[in-house]
Each structure stands twice: as C-alpha cells, then as structure tokens.
Amino acid sequence: HPNATIADGVAWVQSLCEDLAVKPLSAYGMSRDDIPLIVEQAKNASSMQGNPIQLNDEELLNILERAL
C-alpha cells in the first residue's frame, strides 16, 4: 500500500507471525546466555555479507532479545 507507514509494516509482520504460529527462539532452547556467541557467529556468517543493511553488535543483540 503506497500510504502505509512503518507502524503499518510492523503490525503486518506481527500479524503474519501470529498467523504462521512463529515461535519465539526460546521455544527452541535459546536463552539470553546464548546471545553473545550468536552475535559473534552472525557477524561472520556469509549470509550477513549479502545483507543490504550492515547491522552492528547492538542491533543484532536487540533483534535476538526481541525474538526470544
């Protein structure tokens, strides 16, 4: 939708996750203690090289904490 806002996009993604029953990472055994290692591994992953936005450690940490 051409008039959609960022908030609209966030709401759509949240709704999609609910519709698809996307589980939090904690459902797969991940805990806050795992985050520092995952951040380090993610920074070195080849898939991160193709990311159009370079994420710093704080941004990766925030994403993972919110996904728990």
HTML snippet that shows the backbone in 3Dmol.js (N, CA, C, O; Angstrom):
<script src="https://3Dmol.org/build/3Dmol-min.js"></script>
<div id="view" style="width:600px;height:400px;position:relative"></div>
<script>
const pdb = `
ATOM      1  N   HIS A   1       0.843  -1.175   0.000  1.00  0.00           N
ATOM      2  CA  HIS A   1       0.000   0.000   0.000  1.00  0.00           C
ATOM      3  C   HIS A   1       0.893   1.244   0.000  1.00  0.00           C
ATOM      4  O   HIS A   1       1.767   1.360   0.859  1.00  0.00           O
ATOM      5  N   PRO A   2       0.702   2.154  -0.914  1.00  0.00           N
ATOM      6  CA  PRO A   2       1.594   3.319  -1.046  1.00  0.00           C
ATOM      7  C   PRO A   2       1.549   4.283   0.136  1.00  0.00           C
ATOM      8  O   PRO A   2       2.499   5.037   0.343  1.00  0.00           O
ATOM      9  N   ASN A   3       0.479   4.276   0.907  1.00  0.00           N
ATOM     10  CA  ASN A   3       0.374   5.193   2.047  1.00  0.00           C
ATOM     11  C   ASN A   3       0.680   4.517   3.379  1.00  0.00           C
ATOM     12  O   ASN A   3       0.455   5.099   4.440  1.00  0.00           O
ATOM     13  N   ALA A   4       1.190   3.291   3.325  1.00  0.00           N
ATOM     14  CA  ALA A   4       1.487   2.553   4.550  1.00  0.00           C
ATOM     15  C   ALA A   4       2.631   3.218   5.306  1.00  0.00           C
ATOM     16  O   ALA A   4       3.570   3.749   4.712  1.00  0.00           O
ATOM     17  N   THR A   5       2.529   3.175   6.626  1.00  0.00           N
ATOM     18  CA  THR A   5       3.566   3.736   7.487  1.00  0.00           C
ATOM     19  C   THR A   5       4.457   2.613   8.006  1.00  0.00           C
ATOM     20  O   THR A   5       4.174   1.433   7.798  1.00  0.00           O
ATOM     21  N   ILE A   6       5.526   2.992   8.676  1.00  0.00           N
ATOM     22  CA  ILE A   6       6.392   1.992   9.300  1.00  0.00           C
ATOM     23  C   ILE A   6       5.583   1.180  10.312  1.00  0.00           C
ATOM     24  O   ILE A   6       5.724  -0.040  10.390  1.00  0.00           O
ATOM     25  N   ALA A   7       4.746   1.855  11.077  1.00  0.00           N
ATOM     26  CA  ALA A   7       3.914   1.163  12.065  1.00  0.00           C
ATOM     27  C   ALA A   7       2.989   0.152  11.390  1.00  0.00           C
ATOM     28  O   ALA A   7       2.746  -0.925  11.934  1.00  0.00           O
ATOM     29  N   ASP A   8       2.476   0.490  10.218  1.00  0.00           N
ATOM     30  CA  ASP A   8       1.641  -0.450   9.461  1.00  0.00           C
ATOM     31  C   ASP A   8       2.451  -1.687   9.079  1.00  0.00           C
ATOM     32  O   ASP A   8       1.961  -2.813   9.165  1.00  0.00           O
ATOM     33  N   GLY A   9       3.680  -1.467   8.663  1.00  0.00           N
ATOM     34  CA  GLY A   9       4.551  -2.580   8.285  1.00  0.00           C
ATOM     35  C   GLY A   9       4.854  -3.481   9.466  1.00  0.00           C
ATOM     36  O   GLY A   9       4.830  -4.705   9.341  1.00  0.00           O
ATOM     37  N   VAL A  10       5.139  -2.886  10.605  1.00  0.00           N
ATOM     38  CA  VAL A  10       5.413  -3.662  11.819  1.00  0.00           C
ATOM     39  C   VAL A  10       4.178  -4.465  12.212  1.00  0.00           C
ATOM     40  O   VAL A  10       4.284  -5.648  12.537  1.00  0.00           O
ATOM     41  N   ALA A  11       3.022  -3.836  12.184  1.00  0.00           N
ATOM     42  CA  ALA A  11       1.776  -4.529  12.529  1.00  0.00           C
ATOM     43  C   ALA A  11       1.514  -5.688  11.576  1.00  0.00           C
ATOM     44  O   ALA A  11       1.054  -6.748  11.999  1.00  0.00           O
ATOM     45  N   TRP A  12       1.803  -5.491  10.296  1.00  0.00           N
ATOM     46  CA  TRP A  12       1.590  -6.552   9.307  1.00  0.00           C
ATOM     47  C   TRP A  12       2.511  -7.740   9.584  1.00  0.00           C
ATOM     48  O   TRP A  12       2.075  -8.889   9.527  1.00  0.00           O
ATOM     49  N   VAL A  13       3.783  -7.465   9.883  1.00  0.00           N
ATOM     50  CA  VAL A  13       4.731  -8.551  10.168  1.00  0.00           C
ATOM     51  C   VAL A  13       4.313  -9.286  11.439  1.00  0.00           C
ATOM     52  O   VAL A  13       4.366 -10.515  11.483  1.00  0.00           O
ATOM     53  N   GLN A  14       3.898  -8.551  12.475  1.00  0.00           N
ATOM     54  CA  GLN A  14       3.441  -9.194  13.705  1.00  0.00           C
ATOM     55  C   GLN A  14       2.224 -10.078  13.438  1.00  0.00           C
ATOM     56  O   GLN A  14       2.140 -11.191  13.958  1.00  0.00           O
ATOM     57  N   SER A  15       1.303  -9.599  12.648  1.00  0.00           N
ATOM     58  CA  SER A  15       0.115 -10.371  12.304  1.00  0.00           C
ATOM     59  C   SER A  15       0.490 -11.622  11.513  1.00  0.00           C
ATOM     60  O   SER A  15      -0.054 -12.701  11.749  1.00  0.00           O
ATOM     61  N   LEU A  16       1.414 -11.470  10.585  1.00  0.00           N
ATOM     62  CA  LEU A  16       1.873 -12.608   9.792  1.00  0.00           C
ATOM     63  C   LEU A  16       2.519 -13.664  10.685  1.00  0.00           C
ATOM     64  O   LEU A  16       2.267 -14.857  10.520  1.00  0.00           O
ATOM     65  N   CYS A  17       3.347 -13.227  11.627  1.00  0.00           N
ATOM     66  CA  CYS A  17       3.987 -14.169  12.552  1.00  0.00           C
ATOM     67  C   CYS A  17       2.949 -14.917  13.378  1.00  0.00           C
ATOM     68  O   CYS A  17       3.083 -16.118  13.614  1.00  0.00           O
ATOM     69  N   GLU A  18       1.921 -14.209  13.813  1.00  0.00           N
ATOM     70  CA  GLU A  18       0.843 -14.862  14.565  1.00  0.00           C
ATOM     71  C   GLU A  18       0.094 -15.854  13.682  1.00  0.00           C
ATOM     72  O   GLU A  18      -0.183 -16.976  14.105  1.00  0.00           O
ATOM     73  N   ASP A  19      -0.231 -15.448  12.467  1.00  0.00           N
ATOM     74  CA  ASP A  19      -0.954 -16.324  11.545  1.00  0.00           C
ATOM     75  C   ASP A  19      -0.164 -17.588  11.224  1.00  0.00           C
ATOM     76  O   ASP A  19      -0.739 -18.664  11.061  1.00  0.00           O
ATOM     77  N   LEU A  20       1.161 -17.450  11.134  1.00  0.00           N
ATOM     78  CA  LEU A  20       2.017 -18.589  10.806  1.00  0.00           C
ATOM     79  C   LEU A  20       2.477 -19.349  12.043  1.00  0.00           C
ATOM     80  O   LEU A  20       3.209 -20.333  11.936  1.00  0.00           O
ATOM     81  N   ALA A  21       2.047 -18.894  13.219  1.00  0.00           N
ATOM     82  CA  ALA A  21       2.413 -19.508  14.500  1.00  0.00           C
ATOM     83  C   ALA A  21       3.930 -19.598  14.662  1.00  0.00           C
ATOM     84  O   ALA A  21       4.462 -20.632  15.064  1.00  0.00           O
ATOM     85  N   VAL A  22       4.617 -18.499  14.343  1.00  0.00           N
ATOM     86  CA  VAL A  22       6.069 -18.444  14.502  1.00  0.00           C
ATOM     87  C   VAL A  22       6.374 -18.421  15.994  1.00  0.00           C
ATOM     88  O   VAL A  22       5.898 -17.548  16.721  1.00  0.00           O
ATOM     89  N   LYS A  23       7.170 -19.383  16.443  1.00  0.00           N
ATOM     90  CA  LYS A  23       7.503 -19.496  17.858  1.00  0.00           C
ATOM     91  C   LYS A  23       8.702 -18.605  18.186  1.00  0.00           C
ATOM     92  O   LYS A  23       9.526 -18.324  17.316  1.00  0.00           O
ATOM     93  N   PRO A  24       8.797 -18.163  19.440  1.00  0.00           N
ATOM     94  CA  PRO A  24       9.979 -17.405  19.845  1.00  0.00           C
ATOM     95  C   PRO A  24      11.193 -18.336  19.901  1.00  0.00           C
ATOM     96  O   PRO A  24      11.045 -19.553  20.014  1.00  0.00           O
ATOM     97  N   LEU A  25      12.376 -17.761  19.822  1.00  0.00           N
ATOM     98  CA  LEU A  25      13.593 -18.575  19.845  1.00  0.00           C
ATOM     99  C   LEU A  25      13.721 -19.378  21.137  1.00  0.00           C
ATOM    100  O   LEU A  25      14.327 -20.449  21.144  1.00  0.00           O
ATOM    101  N   SER A  26      13.158 -18.870  22.218  1.00  0.00           N
ATOM    102  CA  SER A  26      13.215 -19.600  23.489  1.00  0.00           C
ATOM    103  C   SER A  26      12.494 -20.943  23.401  1.00  0.00           C
ATOM    104  O   SER A  26      12.811 -21.862  24.157  1.00  0.00           O
ATOM    105  N   ALA A  27      11.544 -21.068  22.502  1.00  0.00           N
ATOM    106  CA  ALA A  27      10.832 -22.339  22.319  1.00  0.00           C
ATOM    107  C   ALA A  27      11.758 -23.415  21.764  1.00  0.00           C
ATOM    108  O   ALA A  27      11.455 -24.606  21.841  1.00  0.00           O
ATOM    109  N   TYR A  28      12.885 -22.991  21.205  1.00  0.00           N
ATOM    110  CA  TYR A  28      13.861 -23.928  20.646  1.00  0.00           C
ATOM    111  C   TYR A  28      15.075 -24.077  21.553  1.00  0.00           C
ATOM    112  O   TYR A  28      16.095 -24.637  21.151  1.00  0.00           O
ATOM    113  N   GLY A  29      14.959 -23.571  22.783  1.00  0.00           N
ATOM    114  CA  GLY A  29      16.015 -23.742  23.768  1.00  0.00           C
ATOM    115  C   GLY A  29      17.023 -22.611  23.861  1.00  0.00           C
ATOM    116  O   GLY A  29      17.977 -22.705  24.633  1.00  0.00           O
ATOM    117  N   MET A  30      16.838 -21.559  23.105  1.00  0.00           N
ATOM    118  CA  MET A  30      17.774 -20.439  23.168  1.00  0.00           C
ATOM    119  C   MET A  30      17.489 -19.593  24.399  1.00  0.00           C
ATOM    120  O   MET A  30      16.333 -19.388  24.770  1.00  0.00           O
ATOM    121  N   SER A  31      18.559 -19.099  25.034  1.00  0.00           N
ATOM    122  CA  SER A  31      18.408 -18.218  26.190  1.00  0.00           C
ATOM    123  C   SER A  31      19.260 -16.971  25.992  1.00  0.00           C
ATOM    124  O   SER A  31      20.043 -16.889  25.045  1.00  0.00           O
ATOM    125  N   ARG A  32      19.105 -16.006  26.886  1.00  0.00           N
ATOM    126  CA  ARG A  32      19.900 -14.774  26.817  1.00  0.00           C
ATOM    127  C   ARG A  32      21.396 -15.075  26.882  1.00  0.00           C
ATOM    128  O   ARG A  32      22.207 -14.352  26.303  1.00  0.00           O
ATOM    129  N   ASP A  33      21.754 -16.140  27.587  1.00  0.00           N
ATOM    130  CA  ASP A  33      23.168 -16.514  27.701  1.00  0.00           C
ATOM    131  C   ASP A  33      23.771 -16.885  26.349  1.00  0.00           C
ATOM    132  O   ASP A  33      24.986 -16.790  26.172  1.00  0.00           O
ATOM    133  N   ASP A  34      22.954 -17.301  25.407  1.00  0.00           N
ATOM    134  CA  ASP A  34      23.424 -17.710  24.082  1.00  0.00           C
ATOM    135  C   ASP A  34      23.671 -16.524  23.148  1.00  0.00           C
ATOM    136  O   ASP A  34      24.373 -16.660  22.147  1.00  0.00           O
ATOM    137  N   ILE A  35      23.102 -15.376  23.469  1.00  0.00           N
ATOM    138  CA  ILE A  35      23.116 -14.245  22.540  1.00  0.00           C
ATOM    139  C   ILE A  35      24.515 -13.763  22.159  1.00  0.00           C
ATOM    140  O   ILE A  35      24.767 -13.573  20.969  1.00  0.00           O
ATOM    141  N   PRO A  36      25.448 -13.554  23.109  1.00  0.00           N
ATOM    142  CA  PRO A  36      26.771 -13.050  22.691  1.00  0.00           C
ATOM    143  C   PRO A  36      27.459 -13.942  21.650  1.00  0.00           C
ATOM    144  O   PRO A  36      28.037 -13.437  20.689  1.00  0.00           O
ATOM    145  N   LEU A  37      27.400 -15.242  21.835  1.00  0.00           N
ATOM    146  CA  LEU A  37      28.017 -16.158  20.873  1.00  0.00           C
ATOM    147  C   LEU A  37      27.302 -16.094  19.525  1.00  0.00           C
ATOM    148  O   LEU A  37      27.955 -16.099  18.482  1.00  0.00           O
ATOM    149  N   ILE A  38      25.992 -16.036  19.534  1.00  0.00           N
ATOM    150  CA  ILE A  38      25.233 -15.971  18.283  1.00  0.00           C
ATOM    151  C   ILE A  38      25.531 -14.679  17.537  1.00  0.00           C
ATOM    152  O   ILE A  38      25.636 -14.684  16.311  1.00  0.00           O
ATOM    153  N   VAL A  39      25.671 -13.570  18.263  1.00  0.00           N
ATOM    154  CA  VAL A  39      26.020 -12.295  17.625  1.00  0.00           C
ATOM    155  C   VAL A  39      27.372 -12.423  16.928  1.00  0.00           C
ATOM    156  O   VAL A  39      27.517 -12.005  15.779  1.00  0.00           O
ATOM    157  N   GLU A  40      28.359 -12.993  17.609  1.00  0.00           N
ATOM    158  CA  GLU A  40      29.689 -13.162  17.006  1.00  0.00           C
ATOM    159  C   GLU A  40      29.626 -14.059  15.775  1.00  0.00           C
ATOM    160  O   GLU A  40      30.238 -13.757  14.750  1.00  0.00           O
ATOM    161  N   GLN A  41      28.894 -15.150  15.876  1.00  0.00           N
ATOM    162  CA  GLN A  41      28.778 -16.063  14.743  1.00  0.00           C
ATOM    163  C   GLN A  41      28.027 -15.414  13.590  1.00  0.00           C
ATOM    164  O   GLN A  41      28.380 -15.617  12.428  1.00  0.00           O
ATOM    165  N   ALA A  42      27.005 -14.645  13.897  1.00  0.00           N
ATOM    166  CA  ALA A  42      26.219 -13.985  12.850  1.00  0.00           C
ATOM    167  C   ALA A  42      27.068 -12.979  12.085  1.00  0.00           C
ATOM    168  O   ALA A  42      26.940 -12.860  10.867  1.00  0.00           O
ATOM    169  N   LYS A  43      27.934 -12.255  12.789  1.00  0.00           N
ATOM    170  CA  LYS A  43      28.776 -11.250  12.127  1.00  0.00           C
ATOM    171  C   LYS A  43      29.700 -11.885  11.096  1.00  0.00           C
ATOM    172  O   LYS A  43      30.063 -11.250  10.106  1.00  0.00           O
ATOM    173  N   ASN A  44      30.074 -13.125  11.326  1.00  0.00           N
ATOM    174  CA  ASN A  44      30.998 -13.814  10.433  1.00  0.00           C
ATOM    175  C   ASN A  44      30.306 -14.710   9.414  1.00  0.00           C
ATOM    176  O   ASN A  44      30.969 -15.324   8.578  1.00  0.00           O
ATOM    177  N   ALA A  45      28.998 -14.789   9.476  1.00  0.00           N
ATOM    178  CA  ALA A  45      28.257 -15.664   8.562  1.00  0.00           C
ATOM    179  C   ALA A  45      28.230 -15.075   7.153  1.00  0.00           C
ATOM    180  O   ALA A  45      28.097 -13.865   6.975  1.00  0.00           O
ATOM    181  N   SER A  46      28.355 -15.937   6.172  1.00  0.00           N
ATOM    182  CA  SER A  46      28.348 -15.467   4.781  1.00  0.00           C
ATOM    183  C   SER A  46      27.022 -14.804   4.418  1.00  0.00           C
ATOM    184  O   SER A  46      26.989 -13.909   3.573  1.00  0.00           O
ATOM    185  N   SER A  47      25.934 -15.230   5.047  1.00  0.00           N
ATOM    186  CA  SER A  47      24.635 -14.631   4.731  1.00  0.00           C
ATOM    187  C   SER A  47      24.568 -13.164   5.145  1.00  0.00           C
ATOM    188  O   SER A  47      23.807 -12.394   4.560  1.00  0.00           O
ATOM    189  N   MET A  48      25.346 -12.772   6.136  1.00  0.00           N
ATOM    190  CA  MET A  48      25.359 -11.367   6.567  1.00  0.00           C
ATOM    191  C   MET A  48      26.044 -10.478   5.534  1.00  0.00           C
ATOM    192  O   MET A  48      25.778  -9.278   5.470  1.00  0.00           O
ATOM    193  N   GLN A  49      26.919 -11.063   4.732  1.00  0.00           N
ATOM    194  CA  GLN A  49      27.627 -10.272   3.727  1.00  0.00           C
ATOM    195  C   GLN A  49      26.671  -9.757   2.655  1.00  0.00           C
ATOM    196  O   GLN A  49      26.924  -8.716   2.049  1.00  0.00           O
ATOM    197  N   GLY A  50      25.588 -10.471   2.419  1.00  0.00           N
ATOM    198  CA  GLY A  50      24.622 -10.070   1.406  1.00  0.00           C
ATOM    199  C   GLY A  50      23.504  -9.186   1.942  1.00  0.00           C
ATOM    200  O   GLY A  50      22.626  -8.762   1.190  1.00  0.00           O
ATOM    201  N   ASN A  51      23.537  -8.911   3.236  1.00  0.00           N
ATOM    202  CA  ASN A  51      22.501  -8.083   3.847  1.00  0.00           C
ATOM    203  C   ASN A  51      22.642  -6.647   3.346  1.00  0.00           C
ATOM    204  O   ASN A  51      23.733  -6.085   3.430  1.00  0.00           O
ATOM    205  N   PRO A  52      21.587  -6.042   2.834  1.00  0.00           N
ATOM    206  CA  PRO A  52      21.694  -4.670   2.317  1.00  0.00           C
ATOM    207  C   PRO A  52      21.961  -3.634   3.405  1.00  0.00           C
ATOM    208  O   PRO A  52      22.370  -2.513   3.101  1.00  0.00           O
ATOM    209  N   ILE A  53      21.735  -3.993   4.666  1.00  0.00           N
ATOM    210  CA  ILE A  53      21.994  -3.088   5.786  1.00  0.00           C
ATOM    211  C   ILE A  53      22.997  -3.756   6.715  1.00  0.00           C
ATOM    212  O   ILE A  53      22.775  -4.875   7.177  1.00  0.00           O
ATOM    213  N   GLN A  54      24.100  -3.068   6.987  1.00  0.00           N
ATOM    214  CA  GLN A  54      25.085  -3.592   7.919  1.00  0.00           C
ATOM    215  C   GLN A  54      24.582  -3.392   9.347  1.00  0.00           C
ATOM    216  O   GLN A  54      24.312  -2.265   9.761  1.00  0.00           O
ATOM    217  N   LEU A  55      24.458  -4.478  10.092  1.00  0.00           N
ATOM    218  CA  LEU A  55      23.981  -4.413  11.466  1.00  0.00           C
ATOM    219  C   LEU A  55      25.162  -4.456  12.424  1.00  0.00           C
ATOM    220  O   LEU A  55      26.071  -5.270  12.258  1.00  0.00           O
ATOM    221  N   ASN A  56      25.153  -3.579  13.429  1.00  0.00           N
ATOM    222  CA  ASN A  56      26.221  -3.613  14.420  1.00  0.00           C
ATOM    223  C   ASN A  56      25.836  -4.575  15.545  1.00  0.00           C
ATOM    224  O   ASN A  56      24.733  -5.122  15.557  1.00  0.00           O
ATOM    225  N   ASP A  57      26.758  -4.772  16.487  1.00  0.00           N
ATOM    226  CA  ASP A  57      26.517  -5.728  17.569  1.00  0.00           C
ATOM    227  C   ASP A  57      25.252  -5.390  18.362  1.00  0.00           C
ATOM    228  O   ASP A  57      24.467  -6.279  18.693  1.00  0.00           O
ATOM    229  N   GLU A  58      25.059  -4.117  18.662  1.00  0.00           N
ATOM    230  CA  GLU A  58      23.896  -3.704  19.448  1.00  0.00           C
ATOM    231  C   GLU A  58      22.592  -4.008  18.711  1.00  0.00           C
ATOM    232  O   GLU A  58      21.614  -4.434  19.324  1.00  0.00           O
ATOM    233  N   GLU A  59      22.582  -3.790  17.407  1.00  0.00           N
ATOM    234  CA  GLU A  59      21.374  -4.073  16.622  1.00  0.00           C
ATOM    235  C   GLU A  59      21.097  -5.570  16.567  1.00  0.00           C
ATOM    236  O   GLU A  59      19.947  -5.991  16.690  1.00  0.00           O
ATOM    237  N   LEU A  60      22.135  -6.375  16.383  1.00  0.00           N
ATOM    238  CA  LEU A  60      21.964  -7.829  16.379  1.00  0.00           C
ATOM    239  C   LEU A  60      21.466  -8.310  17.740  1.00  0.00           C
ATOM    240  O   LEU A  60      20.576  -9.157  17.820  1.00  0.00           O
ATOM    241  N   LEU A  61      22.042  -7.770  18.800  1.00  0.00           N
ATOM    242  CA  LEU A  61      21.638  -8.122  20.154  1.00  0.00           C
ATOM    243  C   LEU A  61      20.165  -7.796  20.378  1.00  0.00           C
ATOM    244  O   LEU A  61      19.421  -8.606  20.931  1.00  0.00           O
ATOM    245  N   ASN A  62      19.754  -6.624  19.952  1.00  0.00           N
ATOM    246  CA  ASN A  62      18.369  -6.190  20.109  1.00  0.00           C
ATOM    247  C   ASN A  62      17.413  -7.115  19.358  1.00  0.00           C
ATOM    248  O   ASN A  62      16.368  -7.496  19.886  1.00  0.00           O
ATOM    249  N   ILE A  63      17.770  -7.469  18.142  1.00  0.00           N
ATOM    250  CA  ILE A  63      16.927  -8.363  17.335  1.00  0.00           C
ATOM    251  C   ILE A  63      16.755  -9.706  18.032  1.00  0.00           C
ATOM    252  O   ILE A  63      15.644 -10.228  18.126  1.00  0.00           O
ATOM    253  N   LEU A  64      17.858 -10.261  18.519  1.00  0.00           N
ATOM    254  CA  LEU A  64      17.796 -11.568  19.171  1.00  0.00           C
ATOM    255  C   LEU A  64      17.018 -11.509  20.481  1.00  0.00           C
ATOM    256  O   LEU A  64      16.239 -12.414  20.780  1.00  0.00           O
ATOM    257  N   GLU A  65      17.221 -10.457  21.259  1.00  0.00           N
ATOM    258  CA  GLU A  65      16.479 -10.334  22.514  1.00  0.00           C
ATOM    259  C   GLU A  65      14.978 -10.247  22.259  1.00  0.00           C
ATOM    260  O   GLU A  65      14.181 -10.831  22.994  1.00  0.00           O
ATOM    261  N   ARG A  66      14.602  -9.524  21.226  1.00  0.00           N
ATOM    262  CA  ARG A  66      13.177  -9.386  20.912  1.00  0.00           C
ATOM    263  C   ARG A  66      12.591 -10.687  20.361  1.00  0.00           C
ATOM    264  O   ARG A  66      11.387 -10.921  20.463  1.00  0.00           O
ATOM    265  N   ALA A  67      13.436 -11.521  19.784  1.00  0.00           N
ATOM    266  CA  ALA A  67      12.967 -12.785  19.208  1.00  0.00           C
ATOM    267  C   ALA A  67      12.903 -13.909  20.237  1.00  0.00           C
ATOM    268  O   ALA A  67      12.407 -14.997  19.945  1.00  0.00           O
ATOM    269  N   LEU A  68      13.404 -13.644  21.438  1.00  0.00           N
ATOM    270  CA  LEU A  68      13.332 -14.668  22.484  1.00  0.00           C
ATOM    271  C   LEU A  68      11.891 -14.862  22.913  1.00  0.00           C
ATOM    272  O   LEU A  68      11.613 -15.683  23.787  1.00  0.00           O
TER     273      LEU A  68
END
`;
const viewer = $3Dmol.createViewer("view");
viewer.addModel(pdb, "pdb");
viewer.setStyle({}, {cartoon: {color: "spectrum"}});
viewer.zoomTo();
viewer.render();
</script>
